Amino acid sequence: MPIRSLKSAGRWVLAILLFAAGVWAQRSGVIEDFIYYLPDVRYLAVQHLFLTAVSGSLAIVIAVPLGIVLSRPSMARFAESLMQVLNVGTTIPTLAVLALSMSFLGIGTTPAVFGLTVATLLPITRNTYVGLKGVSPALMEAAAGLGMSPAQRLFRVELPNALYVIFAGIRTALAINVGTVPLAFLIGAGGLGELIFTGIDLYDTVMMLAGAIPTALLAVIVDALVATIAFLVVPRGVNPSRA
């Protein structure tokens, strides 16, 4: 009973705070200022989503097969060493990766997509590798006993059992990607970073928030979308959310 009372009180406090924030925003003119930037937000959000979709898709297409290859027994000696090479994309600051890609590919969308793809590779590759390595040896022995070929064991046993872990890596990578895309503005690729960094330069808080808040919302939406796909695609027997 006390826990329910605390939850109810918490909801009332949250509702009051939201109402107070709305009243403050209305009286201070912040809402009108946000509405003024809405056309820019819509236009730049499309660019933002384009960069996320292209770089994220390329990262998935590259990282999942790479994780599969590294998980094979013949690659056991080299897997961790090669994983550390991919780790460069996360240990080096993303802005530095974008700057290096700009040095070779110029400015605009191409170097931004390249840099974002490199920065997104590791979580997907690592989770694919870990997920496949975590498949029960008993299942693999049973599949071999049934006469399945290595390819059949991969697609019928290993991948279905590793899908939940793989999707966890994709969720993490895409959420990071959405939050990193604003940096692409610095090399001429557009996106919501235009509002964020211009707002910082001009000391315009509303302009900065007009870019930052949609970026945060896009990250939440992308994460929820991937979670929904994972819920529908991952088999019930290995999907804790469907247990």
Buried (B, 14 or more C-beta within 10 A) or exposed (E): EEEEEEEEEEEEEEEEEEEEEEEEBEEEEBEEBBEEBEEBBEEBBEBBBBBBBBBBEBBBEBBBEBBBBBBEEEEEEEBEEBBEEBBEBBEBEBEEBBBBBBEEBEEBBBBBBBBBBBBBBBBBBBBBBBBBBEBEEEEBEEBBEEEBEEEBBBEBBBBBBBBBBBBBBBBBBBBBBBBBBBBBBBBEBBBBBBBBBBBBEEEBEBBBBBBBBBBBEBBEEBBEEBBEEBEEEBEEEBBEEEE
